[in-house]
Each structure stands twice: as structure tokens, then as C-alpha cells.
Amino acid sequence: MVRIGVYLFTALEVRNEMRMTCQPKLVVGAMVLALGAVAPVPLSAQTRTQTTLSDETPRVLIVAFRSPEKGAGPQLGENVRTKLQADIPMKQLYVIPKATICANLEASGFACDSMPDAITSRLLATSLRAEFYVDGTVTKTATGYQSNARLVLARDNSMVQPLPQASGNKLGDIASQLSKSILEARKSLPDERMCETKLTSGDAAGAITAAKASIAVYPNSTIGRVCLANALLKQNAPADSVIAVASKVVELDPHNRPALIMLGDAYSGKNDLNHAVEAWTNLIASYPKDVQLVSTVVNKIGQSGQAAAAKPIIVKAVEENPGDPDLVHLKWLILLATKDCAEATVAGEQMVKTDTAAADSTFFLRQSACYASANDPQKASETAARGVAKFKSNAALWSLYAQTLRLAGQVPQSLAAAQTAVKLDPKTEHGYLRIAQAQIDLNQPDSAVATLRQAVVAGEDKATVAQFLLVVGNKAYKDAAAVDPINRTDMQRAEMILAASDSIAPTPAAKFVLGVAAFKIGDSAVRETQKAKQCDLAKMAESSFLTAQINVAAGGSIDPKTAQQLLSALEQYRPAVEGQIKKFCK
């Protein structure tokens, strides 16, 4: 008898695996298990003689296949184990027996006939020191059964070798075909391992030689080709070389993760964005549950400017997998990236109905903004209101809520929401700007300027604040100048806003409009002084013309012709103003 160590899953293994895939799985039940339990396991049919198993002997784990047919998956798994044990000597490949698998599964809280997912299979393979594991599906057909299986490296379950499809009248027939396929495919593993070793040591040329040897012994090797493509990348080979190898991998395995990643990046490097987006979209459609991957790739698709190319692929995936919340989420993200807000908002509402957990703060931010872009301020406001009701301490949501309320014409409520956002987080993006905008809409310009000075103190970009004030001040100037004679009070308000803009971040534009506004105030004051004969009006004219002189000259590059005319007019006004001050300011 040979004693085989049964290494149960540890909490650390589970956490690491979940972090890698970003998917919570049933293996959390394993987190309470003890370490290093050892149990005697009888050798199975593979033990034809009493043989000591060397630590160097490669091991393979065959898990229960997934199947809608009750009992078919576990039975096929056992049939494959039995056939493989008969087809190869134990010294060449040790097939981990059912008793050992069951001992681990049951100790981990699973039934012996469990049909594990990829995370569980990898953890089980690692704990049993298997070099690779085999999993797959089996379905009943009109004439018998059909199976699709794959060989997966335990050290990295993104390294996948699809096995030829098997079919037969009985599960035993399929097991015979799969055993043969496994033995053929594993021929490529020693050279592939050498390729990885060479890559790790920095020997890209040696890695390429080993990868080619791996492919030579098994022409359909996807694992060998992935290592070859990585070696080419290490050598800074032309993108077309990498594309040729990765494309062959995808031809053999359309869902191959490393190959799709390399294809997308290689095409992007060539600026062939249509093909890059196609590869990226197939990647996230194949792995919609990997949150980190999806986030990274969707951002790449959005930045490419070719997001529309991804839309039909994702829409088709959703149609082929109705009710899959992860694919619906992907559809929503892609529609957002393509700015198809009318469709995106529909997909978003469908998503949170099927998966309430998807209604996180990011959902409300994006969904509300999309409603606003689709010119539906009411829906935008309602969605943001749902968000702040659920996430009461989220400053970004309150800030967006303020914006949507203003778009919906509810300015006092918008001001209150923006003030709440800033109270929660003084550095929330554009929080102070939204307070100021509401104050301006409510005809509170002095309060708005004070708010924006607070914004600068809180860290808001000075240029952004100054530009905001310039836009507001320019509008105020035009409104005041639109009547004849000008509304001097309104023009002074515009001057104050423009002066604030120039004091925060000086620009020629702010100086020029400020100078023109000051000139018009001075012109109005000097004309009124002729009738009112008041010193304060004469002083106002003098001060305004001085402001105009300084700022028109400083900002004259904006409109040199008008600037020259105003400066000439100021020279002509000087004697009249001096005379008024001398006469009325005794």
C-alpha cells in the first residue's frame, strides 16, 4: 500500500484564488479546514504490482464532468480515471483515485459526486500535487452521449488545452476516446514546461525552441503556442508574429484567455482598433464574471473609439444566454461606452431587476448621467434620488443629484444637494462649482464668488474655477449690455465676477471683458454726473476708467482693434472726468 498525502484547501489558497478570478465560489466552505491531514488510500486498477510512487511522478486529477443528466458527469469522470489507469503505467502518470478525491471533497464540505467549478478544480489539483486536471461537460444525445473536455495546468488555469470532442453510445466509449486524447495532449507538456522555465530565466530564444518542440509533438497544442507567443513578446518580436501565433490558438480554442489578451494588445499596438476591439470583446464575453478583467477591457474598448464594434458581439452573447446577469452587465457597459444611452438605460434597469446587487453606487452614477445625456432630466433626477437614498454618505452621488435637479428645473433643491455633497466631502469633484451654479441661478452672485473662492482653498483646479467665472461673467456682461442705456447695477455685478475670475487665474480674455465692462460703467457714470452733479458718480467714473485702462491694455490681444478704440476713447474722457471731480468733489 502507498500512503498519499491528502492536502485540504486552506483559507489562504481560497483567498488567493478568489482574488485572481474576482469570483466568489462555493469553495469558501473549505476555509475552515485543517492543514495537512493524511489518509491511507488504496491503489486502484493502476497498481498492478507493488510500486513505490516517486515524488517526481506526474499526477493527473480527473474531476466529475458537468452534466444536466443526473449521475452522468460523475460516472464519466470515474470511467475516464479507470481507462486512463489501464492505458498508462503508474510510474509514467499517476491518476489520482476516486477515494482520494472524495476524501478531499467531503472534508471540504462537498459531496463525493460534486461537479466542481474551475476554482475548486484548481485548488483540488494543487492540494493533490497534480500537474494538470481534466474537466468538461457531457450531454445526452439522440444516439448516446457527447462530451467536450479540456486539459488545464494546475499551476495556471488560464493555460488550457481543449481535447477533441468525443461521442458514443455509452459513457465507456467516450472515456476511451478521452483517455487517448489526454495521453496525446500531455506529450507537449514537458517541452512547454521547459519553455516556461527558459522564459523565467530570461532566455527567450531557448523558450522559443522549447515551445516549437512542444507544438511539434502535439500539433494542436494551445499551451505550447501561448508560451511561444509570450517568448516572442519577450523578444520584442513584430506584432504580426505574435498575432499569427495567438490567432492559431484562438482558432483551436475561441475562449483562450491569454491568446485573446495578446491579440487585443498586439492589434492595438498596430493601431488596428477594429480587430483589437473584436478580440477584447470576445475576451470579456468569455469571462464576464471576472470583474477586474471586464473593467480593464471595457475601459480599453471605450478609449479605442471603436466601441460600436463590440456591441453586436455582446448583444448576441446576451441573446444566446438569456437571463445571465453578468452578460447583461457587460451589455450595459458596452452600450454606455458607445453612448447609446437610450438602449443603455433600458439594459441598466433590466440588469438591476435580475441582479439587485448590481445596483451599486457606480450603477446609479452612470445610469443617471446616461439619462441626462439622453435628455431625460426627470429620469436622471429620479435615478440619482434612488442612489442617494441607498448610499446616503456618497458625496459623488449627491453632487450628481444636484446636477440632475438643476437640469430638471429644481434649483433650490439642487443647491441643497450640492451643499450636502460638499459637507460629506469638501473635495468631491465639482461640488463647489455646482453650489455656485445654483447660487447664480438664484441670483446670488456674491455668494457664488465666495463659494468658488472656497473651492480653490479646498483644492479645486484654479483654471477650472476661473474659466467657470469667466463664462458666467461674460454672460452677465452681455445681459447687462443688451439694454439701452445699460443696466449699470447688472454691469457692476458682471465686473465683480470677471474680476474674481482674473484674480484666481489671470487670462487675457478675463482682463479684456473686465476692461470693457469697466469702460461701460465709467461711460454710464460720467454721463449721469452731467445731470446729477454728484461726486460719488464722478469718482465711480474715474475708478472705472482706470480699471478699463489697465485691463483693456493687458487683454488687448483678444481684440486689438476694439482695444485700440477703447484706449483712444479713454484718453478723450480724461479731461471731462477730471473736470467733474474738480467741480463736484469739493
C-alpha positions in Angstrom: 0.0 0.0 0.0 1.2 3.5 -0.7 0.2 6.4 1.5 -0.8 9.5 -0.4 -0.9 12.9 1.4 -4.4 14.5 1.3 -3.8 18.3 1.5 -7.0 20.1 2.2 -7.8 23.6 0.9 -6.5 26.3 3.2 -8.1 29.7 3.8 -5.1 31.4 2.1 -5.4 29.3 -1.1 -9.1 30.2 -1.3 -8.5 33.9 -0.8 -5.7 33.9 -3.4 -7.8 32.0 -5.9 -10.8 34.2 -5.4 -8.6 37.3 -5.8 -7.2 36.0 -9.0 -10.5 35.4 -10.6 -12.6 38.0 -8.8 -15.4 35.5 -8.4 -16.9 34.3 -5.1 -17.3 30.5 -5.3 -18.6 27.6 -3.2 -15.0 26.8 -2.1 -15.5 29.2 0.8 -16.6 26.1 2.8 -13.1 25.0 2.7 -11.8 27.9 4.7 -12.4 26.2 8.0 -10.4 23.0 7.2 -7.3 21.9 9.0 -3.9 21.6 7.3 -2.0 18.5 6.2 -4.5 15.7 7.0 -3.1 12.5 5.8 -5.2 9.4 4.9 -4.2 6.0 3.5 -5.5 5.5 0.1 -5.6 2.1 -1.7 -4.1 2.0 -5.1 -6.6 1.4 -7.8 -6.5 -0.6 -11.0 -3.3 1.2 -11.9 -1.5 -0.8 -9.2 -0.6 -3.9 -11.0 2.5 -4.5 -8.9 3.6 -3.1 -5.5 5.4 0.0 -6.7 6.6 3.0 -4.7 5.3 6.2 -6.1 8.1 8.7 -6.7 7.6 12.4 -5.8 8.6 13.2 -9.4 5.9 11.0 -10.9 3.4 13.3 -12.7 -0.1 13.2 -11.3 -3.4 13.9 -13.1 -6.8 14.8 -11.5 -9.9 13.8 -13.4 -12.9 15.6 -11.8 -16.6 14.8 -12.3 -17.8 16.2 -15.6 -20.6 18.7 -15.5 -23.9 17.4 -17.0 -27.6 18.1 -16.9 -28.1 14.3 -16.8 -28.2 13.0 -13.2 -25.2 10.8 -12.5 -23.7 11.1 -16.0 -21.0 13.6 -15.0 -19.5 11.8 -12.0 -19.8 8.4 -13.9 -17.9 9.7 -16.9 -15.2 11.1 -14.6 -14.7 7.7 -13.0 -14.8 5.9 -16.4 -12.0 8.2 -17.6 -9.9 7.6 -14.5 -10.3 3.8 -14.9 -9.5 3.8 -18.6 -6.5 6.1 -18.1 -5.2 3.9 -15.3 -5.3 1.0 -17.7 -3.7 2.9 -20.6 -0.5 4.1 -18.9 1.8 2.7 -16.3 1.6 4.4 -12.9 5.3 5.3 -13.0 4.6 7.4 -16.1 1.4 9.1 -14.9 -0.4 8.6 -11.6 -4.2 9.0 -11.9 -5.5 10.3 -8.5 -8.1 7.8 -7.5 -11.7 8.5 -6.6 -11.2 7.7 -2.9 -8.6 10.4 -2.6 -10.8 12.9 -4.4 -13.8 12.1 -2.3 -11.8 12.4 0.9 -10.8 15.9 0.0 -14.2 17.0 -1.3 -16.1 15.6 1.7 -13.6 17.2 4.2 -14.2 20.5 2.3 -17.9 20.2 2.7 -18.8 18.9 -0.8 -20.5 15.7 -1.8 -18.3 13.0 -3.3 -20.1 13.3 -6.7 -19.8 17.1 -6.8 -19.2 18.6 -10.3 -16.6 21.3 -9.4 -16.2 24.6 -11.0 -12.8 25.9 -12.3 -11.7 27.4 -9.0 -12.5 24.3 -7.0 -10.8 22.0 -9.5 -7.6 24.0 -9.5 -7.5 24.1 -5.7 -8.1 20.4 -5.5 -5.5 19.7 -8.2 -2.9 21.9 -6.3 -3.6 20.3 -3.0 -3.2 16.8 -4.5 0.0 17.9 -6.3 -1.5 17.2 -9.7 0.4 18.5 -12.8 -2.9 19.1 -14.6 -6.5 18.3 -14.3 -9.2 17.4 -16.8 -12.8 18.7 -16.7 -15.6 19.1 -19.1 -19.2 18.6 -19.9 -21.3 15.6 -21.1 -24.7 15.7 -22.6 -27.2 13.1 -23.7 -27.9 13.0 -27.5 -30.4 11.1 -29.6 -27.9 8.3 -30.1 -25.9 8.3 -26.9 -23.6 10.9 -25.3 -21.4 13.8 -26.3 -18.6 15.3 -24.3 -16.3 18.4 -24.6 -13.3 18.2 -22.3 -10.1 20.2 -21.6 -6.7 19.7 -20.0 -5.8 22.5 -17.6 -2.5 23.2 -16.0 -2.8 23.2 -12.2 -0.1 25.9 -11.9 -2.2 28.3 -14.0 -5.7 27.5 -15.0 -5.6 30.0 -17.9 -3.3 27.5 -19.6 -6.0 25.3 -21.3 -5.7 22.6 -23.9 -9.1 21.7 -25.5 -9.4 18.0 -26.2 -11.2 16.7 -29.3 -15.0 16.3 -28.9 -15.9 12.7 -28.0 -19.2 11.0 -28.7 -20.5 7.4 -28.4 -23.4 5.2 -27.5 -22.1 4.7 -23.9 -20.1 6.7 -21.4 -17.4 4.0 -21.6 -17.0 4.7 -25.3 -16.4 8.4 -24.6 -14.0 7.5 -21.8 -11.8 5.5 -24.2 -11.6 8.4 -26.6 -10.8 10.9 -23.8 -8.1 8.7 -22.4 -6.4 8.6 -25.7 -6.8 12.3 -26.2 -5.3 13.1 -22.8 -2.3 10.9 -23.4 -1.7 12.6 -26.8 -2.1 16.1 -25.4 0.2 15.6 -22.4 3.1 14.8 -24.8 3.5 18.6 -25.2 3.8 19.4 -21.5 7.5 18.6 -20.8 8.6 21.0 -23.6 6.0 23.6 -22.6 7.4 23.4 -19.1 10.9 23.9 -20.4 9.6 26.9 -22.3 8.2 28.4 -19.1 11.5 27.8 -17.3 13.5 29.4 -20.1 11.2 32.4 -20.0 11.6 32.8 -16.3 15.4 32.8 -16.6 15.2 35.4 -19.4 16.2 33.0 -22.2 13.6 33.9 -24.8 15.4 32.2 -27.6 15.6 28.9 -25.6 11.9 29.3 -24.7 11.0 29.6 -28.4 12.9 26.5 -29.2 11.2 24.6 -26.4 7.7 25.9 -27.4 8.3 24.8 -31.0 9.3 21.3 -29.8 6.1 21.2 -27.7 4.0 22.0 -30.8 5.9 19.5 -32.9 5.0 16.6 -30.7 1.3 17.8 -30.4 0.4 20.0 -33.4 -2.8 21.2 -31.8 -1.1 22.4 -28.7 -2.6 25.7 -27.4 -0.5 25.6 -24.3 2.8 25.4 -26.3 1.6 28.2 -28.6 0.7 30.5 -25.7 4.3 30.1 -24.3 5.6 30.7 -27.8 3.7 34.0 -28.1 4.9 35.1 -24.7 8.5 34.3 -25.8 8.0 36.4 -28.9 6.8 39.2 -26.8 9.9 38.9 -24.6 12.0 39.2 -27.7 10.0 42.3 -28.8 9.1 40.5 -32.0 6.9 42.3 -34.6 3.2 42.4 -33.7 2.3 40.3 -36.7 4.4 37.4 -35.4 2.5 37.4 -32.1 -0.8 37.8 -33.9 -0.1 34.8 -36.1 0.6 32.6 -33.1 -2.2 33.9 -30.9 -4.7 33.7 -33.8 -4.0 30.0 -34.2 -4.6 29.5 -30.5 -8.0 31.2 -30.8 -8.8 29.1 -33.8 -8.2 26.0 -31.7 -9.8 27.5 -28.6 -12.1 30.5 -29.2 -12.2 31.3 -25.5 -8.4 31.1 -24.7 -7.8 33.9 -22.3 -4.0 34.6 -22.7 -4.3 34.5 -26.5 -7.3 36.9 -26.6 -5.4 39.3 -24.3 -2.3 39.1 -26.6 -4.4 39.5 -29.7 -6.1 42.6 -28.4 -2.9 44.3 -27.3 -1.0 43.3 -30.5 -3.7 44.7 -32.7 -3.9 47.8 -30.6 -0.2 48.3 -30.9 -0.6 48.2 -34.7 -3.5 50.7 -34.3 -5.8 48.1 -35.9 -8.5 49.0 -33.4 -11.4 47.1 -35.1 -9.6 43.8 -34.7 -8.4 44.8 -31.2 -11.9 45.5 -30.1 -13.1 42.2 -31.6 -10.5 40.3 -29.5 -11.2 42.3 -26.4 -15.0 41.8 -26.7 -14.6 38.1 -27.2 -12.4 38.0 -24.1 -15.0 39.7 -21.8 -17.8 37.7 -23.3 -15.9 34.6 -22.4 -15.1 35.7 -18.9 -18.0 38.1 -17.9 -17.7 37.2 -14.2 -14.1 38.4 -13.9 -14.8 42.0 -12.6 -11.3 43.3 -12.8 -10.8 41.9 -16.4 -14.1 43.3 -17.5 -13.4 46.7 -16.0 -9.9 46.9 -17.6 -11.1 45.7 -21.0 -14.2 47.8 -21.2 -12.1 50.9 -20.5 -9.8 49.9 -23.3 -12.7 49.5 -25.7 -14.1 52.9 -24.6 -10.8 54.6 -25.2 -10.3 53.0 -28.6 -13.2 55.0 -30.1 -14.4 51.8 -31.7 -16.8 50.6 -29.0 -19.6 50.2 -31.6 -17.7 47.1 -32.9 -18.2 45.4 -29.6 -21.9 46.0 -29.4 -23.2 43.2 -31.8 -20.9 40.6 -30.1 -22.2 41.4 -26.6 -25.8 41.7 -27.8 -25.5 38.3 -29.4 -24.0 36.8 -26.3 -26.9 38.1 -24.2 -29.4 36.7 -26.7 -27.7 33.3 -26.5 -27.6 33.3 -22.7 -30.9 34.9 -21.7 -31.1 35.9 -18.0 -27.3 35.8 -17.5 -26.8 38.8 -15.2 -23.0 39.1 -15.9 -23.6 39.3 -19.7 -26.4 41.8 -19.2 -24.0 43.9 -17.1 -21.5 43.7 -20.0 -24.1 44.8 -22.4 -24.9 47.8 -20.2 -21.2 48.7 -20.0 -20.7 48.5 -23.8 -23.8 50.5 -24.5 -22.5 53.1 -22.1 -19.2 53.1 -23.9 -20.9 53.6 -27.3 -23.0 56.4 -25.8 -26.2 54.6 -26.8 -27.9 56.0 -23.7 -31.5 55.2 -24.8 -30.6 51.5 -25.0 -28.1 51.6 -22.1 -30.6 52.8 -19.6 -33.1 50.1 -20.6 -30.3 47.5 -20.2 -29.3 49.0 -16.9 -32.8 48.8 -15.5 -33.1 45.2 -16.7 -29.7 44.4 -15.1 -30.7 45.6 -11.6 -34.0 43.8 -11.8 -32.3 40.4 -12.4 -29.4 41.2 -10.1 -30.2 43.6 -7.3 -26.5 43.5 -6.2 -25.6 45.3 -9.4 -27.4 48.4 -8.1 -24.2 49.8 -6.5 -23.2 53.4 -6.3 -21.4 53.2 -9.7 -24.6 52.0 -11.3 -26.6 55.0 -10.1 -23.8 57.4 -11.2 -23.6 56.0 -14.7 -27.3 55.4 -15.2 -28.3 58.8 -14.0 -25.6 60.5 -16.2 -26.8 58.5 -19.2 -30.4 59.6 -18.6 -29.2 63.2 -18.5 -27.3 62.7 -21.8 -30.4 61.2 -23.3 -32.2 64.5 -22.5 -34.4 62.9 -19.8 -33.7 65.1 -16.8 -36.7 63.7 -14.9 -35.4 60.1 -15.1 -31.9 61.3 -14.4 -33.1 63.0 -11.2 -35.2 60.1 -10.1 -32.3 57.7 -10.6 -29.9 59.9 -8.7 -32.5 60.2 -5.9 -32.7 56.4 -5.7 -28.9 56.4 -5.4 -28.6 58.9 -2.6 -31.5 57.1 -0.8 -29.4 53.9 -0.8 -26.0 55.4 -0.4 -26.6 58.4 1.9 -22.9 59.1 2.5 -21.8 59.0 -1.1 -20.7 62.6 -1.9 -20.3 61.9 -5.7 -23.9 60.7 -5.9 -25.1 63.8 -4.1 -23.1 66.0 -6.4 -24.6 64.3 -9.5 -28.1 64.5 -7.9 -27.5 68.3 -7.6 -26.8 68.5 -11.3 -29.8 66.4 -12.3 -32.1 68.5 -10.1 -30.9 71.7 -11.8 -31.5 70.2 -15.2 -35.0 69.3 -14.0 -35.5 72.9 -13.0 -35.4 72.3 -9.3 -32.7 74.9 -8.4 -33.3 75.3 -4.6 -33.2 71.5 -4.2 -30.1 71.4 -6.4 -28.4 73.9 -4.1 -29.2 71.9 -1.1 -28.0 68.6 -2.7 -24.7 70.2 -3.7 -24.2 71.6 -0.2 -24.8 68.1 1.2 -22.1 66.7 -1.2 -19.5 69.2 -0.1 -20.4 68.7 3.5 -19.8 64.9 3.1 -16.6 65.5 1.2 -15.2 69.0 0.6 -13.0 67.6 -2.2 -15.9 65.9 -4.2 -15.5 66.6 -7.8 -17.2 69.9 -9.0 -19.2 70.0 -5.7 -18.4 73.7 -5.1 -19.0 74.5 -8.8 -22.5 73.1 -8.5 -23.2 75.1 -5.4 -22.0 78.2 -7.2 -24.1 77.5 -10.3 -27.2 77.1 -8.2 -26.4 80.4 -6.4 -26.0 82.2 -9.7 -29.3 80.7 -11.0 -30.9 82.0 -7.8 -29.4 85.5 -8.5 -26.9 85.2 -5.6 -23.6 86.2 -7.5 -21.8 87.4 -4.4 -22.4 84.1 -2.7 -21.3 82.3 -5.8 -18.0 84.1 -5.9 -17.4 83.4 -2.2 -18.2 79.7 -2.8 -15.7 79.5 -5.6 -13.0 81.0 -3.6 -13.7 78.3 -1.0 -13.5 75.8 -3.9 -9.9 76.9 -4.6 -9.0 76.6 -1.0 -10.5 73.0 -1.0 -8.2 72.1 -3.9 -10.4 72.7 -6.9 -8.4 73.4 -10.0 -7.8 77.2 -10.3 -8.0 77.2 -14.1 -11.4 75.4 -13.9 -12.8 77.8 -11.4 -11.5 80.8 -13.3 -13.0 79.6 -16.5 -16.3 78.9 -14.8 -16.4 82.5 -13.6 -15.3 83.8 -16.9 -18.3 82.1 -18.6 -20.7 83.3 -16.0 -19.2 86.8 -16.0 -19.3 87.1 -19.8 -23.0 86.1 -19.9 -23.7 88.7 -17.2 -21.9 91.3 -19.2 -23.9 90.5 -22.4 -27.2 90.6 -20.5 -26.4 94.0 -18.9 -25.2 95.5 -22.2 -28.3 94.2 -24.1 -30.4 97.1 -22.9 -30.0 100.8 -23.7 -29.0 102.5 -21.6 -27.1 99.8 -19.9 -28.2 98.4 -16.6 -25.3 99.7 -14.5 -26.0 97.6 -11.5 -26.0 94.4 -13.6 -22.8 95.6 -15.3 -21.1 96.1 -12.0 -22.2 92.6 -11.0 -20.6 91.3 -14.2 -17.4 93.3 -13.4 -17.2 91.7 -10.0 -17.5 88.2 -11.4 -14.9 88.8 -14.1 -12.5 90.4 -11.6 -12.9 87.3 -9.4 -12.0 85.1 -12.4 -8.9 87.1 -13.2 -7.8 87.2 -9.6 -7.9 83.3 -9.3 -6.2 82.5 -12.6 -5.5 85.5 -14.9 -6.2 85.2 -18.6 -6.3 87.8 -21.4 -10.0 87.0 -22.1 -11.0 87.8 -18.5 -9.0 91.0 -18.5 -10.4 92.2 -21.8 -14.1 91.6 -20.9 -13.5 93.1 -17.5 -11.9 96.2 -19.1 -14.9 96.6 -21.5 -17.4 96.2 -18.6 -15.5 98.8 -16.6 -15.4 101.2 -19.5 -19.2 100.9 -19.9 -19.7 101.5 -16.2 -17.5 104.6 -16.4 -19.3 105.9 -19.5 -22.7 105.5 -17.8 -21.4 107.2 -14.6 -19.8 110.2 -16.4 -23.0 110.8 -18.4 -25.2 110.7 -15.4 -22.9 113.0 -13.5 -23.6 115.7 -16.0 -27.2 115.8 -14.8 -27.0 114.6 -11.2 -23.8 116.6 -10.4 -22.8 114.1 -7.7 -19.2 113.5 -6.5 -19.7 109.7 -6.0 -20.7 109.3 -9.6 -17.7 111.2 -10.8 -15.4 109.1 -8.5 -17.1 105.9 -9.9 -16.3 107.1 -13.5 -12.7 107.8 -12.5 -12.2 104.4 -10.9 -13.9 102.5 -13.6 -11.9 104.2 -16.4 -8.7 103.4 -14.5 -9.8 99.7 -14.3 -10.7 99.8 -18.0 -7.3 101.4 -18.9 -5.3 98.7 -17.1 -7.3 95.6 -18.3 -8.1 96.6 -21.9 -4.4 97.2 -22.4 -3.5 93.8 -20.7 -6.1 91.8 -22.6 -6.0 93.7 -25.9 -4.7 90.7 -27.8 -8.2 89.2 -27.7 -9.5 92.0 -30.0 -6.7 94.5 -30.9 -9.0 96.8 -33.0 -11.6 97.2 -30.3 -8.9 97.6 -27.6 -7.3 100.5 -29.6 -10.7 102.2 -30.0 -11.4 101.9 -26.2 -8.0 103.2 -25.2 -8.4 106.2 -27.5 -11.9 106.9 -26.1 -10.4 106.8 -22.5 -7.9 109.5 -23.4 -10.8 111.7 -24.7 -12.8 111.1 -21.5 -10.0 112.0 -19.1 -10.4 115.8 -19.2 -14.2 115.5 -18.7 -13.8 113.3 -15.6 -11.1 115.4 -14.1 -13.3 118.5 -14.6 -16.3 116.7 -12.9 -14.3 115.7 -9.9 -12.8 119.2 -9.5 -16.3 120.7 -9.8 -18.4 118.3 -7.7 -15.9 116.9 -5.2 -15.0 120.0 -3.1 
